[in-house]
Amino acid sequence: MRSLMFISGTALLTIIAVRNSVNPYIDKLWGASHNFWGALWNSIYNMFGRNDMVTHFVGNTLSSILFFVVFNAFFLFCDITGKPAWLLKYKVQEGTNQPVDREKLLGALKTSAFNLCVVSPLFTLFFYPLALYMGAYHKGELPTFERFLVEFLVFNIVEEFFFYYSHRILHHPKLYARFHKKHHEWTAPIGVTSIYCSPVEMVASNLFPAAFGPLIMRSHIFVSWVWFGLVIFSTTFAHGGYHVPFFFSPEAHDYHHKVFNCLYGTLGILDKLHKTDRPFAGSVNEKRHFISFSLTPIKQIIPDPVKPNKME
């Protein structure tokens, strides 16, 4: 406990010191970008006739589709064609989906499209009255930089909480086969399989955990869109199957698809707390689970352990 308090106190003092040092520069940069994003938001809001319902429903739907298509396009092209060849050296599970099975891919695309274009819009439609009741807003200026950071911190914590427990519940033997097994058909996942799942799982584990944070923070709808874009970006890379330099590591969730019964969260906090990070903890996959800033494939930086020779 004392160690935890010492670490937390040191981190807090460091953040305060850094904030005071860089705050004048942040204010200048944020002020300029704030004007840009504010103008962009007003143009979007005007395009939807300044109608909150239309902005909420159509804006959420179109932005989610756009984010999903853009973030998946490059990896999907590589999965289908095997090009560019240099990307293949970054595969997490070597030799899988090279090329991807066309029939299996078509099934994944159909399910993902249904979830993205039917289930998600319906969720958005039913979620709108609750968002209004809680005080989410469309009019007015975008939040300050400090408020923006606080909201994103809360979003991540809330998503970790609800995703972990909803995901772990779906692994219960009485629920797994009916609601979650579909998603685990891909033991070596690709980006588009991030929403290859049952409608129940789509709502309970994908949509609600991401949407509840902006709801309780009464966030501006534009901030919510940015957050949803980040969530789609993150889950695409988590399922993508490539540990690409300078981007999120997919090692943890890829490992979950391979062994099924561990790593249920997004941040790893609750997995540590509940000890559901085993057998990932201490494995070579955990050692590789970081953002690499080297063009050298992570498997060459941290190679597989040498298996002992049975003849010795």
C-alpha positions, 0 to 999 in steps of 0.5 A: 500500500505504501509503495502504491501511495508513493508511486501515485503521489510521485506520478501526480506531482510529476503531472502537475509539474509538467503541466505547469511547464508546458501549459502556456505552449499547450494553450497556444496550440490548443487555441489554434486547433480549437478554432479549426475543430470548432469551425469544422464542427459548426460546418457539420452541424449546419450541414445537418440543419442544426437538428440534434436528432439528425446530427446524433443519428446520421453523424454517429452512423456515418462517422462509424462506417467511415472510421471502420472502412478507412482503418480496415482497408489497408490490412484487408487488402494485404490479407486478400492479396499478400501485398505489400510483402514487407507487411507480412513480416509483422504478422503476429501469428506467422503463416495464418491468413496468407491469404485469408480464406475467401469464403470465411472472409465473406461471412465475416464481412456480412456479419460485420456489415450487419452490425455496423449498418443495422445494429449500431444505428438502432443502438444509436437511435434508442440511446439518443433520448437517454443521452439528451436526458443525461445532458449530452449536448450538440450546441455550444463550443467544444471543451477546453484541452483539460476537459478533453483529457479528463473526459478521455481518461474517464472514457478509458476507465469506463470502457475497461470496466464494462468491457471486461465484465461483459466480455468475461460474462460472455465466456460463461459456459451457459452463454459462450456458445450462444452469444460469443463463440461466433467471434472466436471462430477466428483464432487468428483474427483480422481487422474486420473481425473486431465486430464479427459477433452476435448482435447481443455481443455487439451491444453488450461488449462493443457499443455500450462500454464505449458509449457509456463514458460520454453519457455520464460525462455529458460530452459534446457529440463531436468529442464522442465521435473522436472517442468512437473513432479511437475505439474503432482504431484501437480494436481494428489494430487489436484484431488486425494480426500485425504488430506494426511499428509505431502503432498499438500492440495487438499481442494481448488480444491476439493471444486471447483469441488463440487461447480463449480463457484469459485477457478479457479487458482492454487496458489490462488493469482488471485482468491484473486485478482478477489474475486473468492475465495468466498464462499471458503473464511472463510469456514471450507474447507479453514481452512483445506487448508494447509499441515498437519504435523499430522497423525490425519485426518484434519477433526478431527483437524478442525471438521465441524461446529456444525449445530444449533438445529432448535428446540431451 
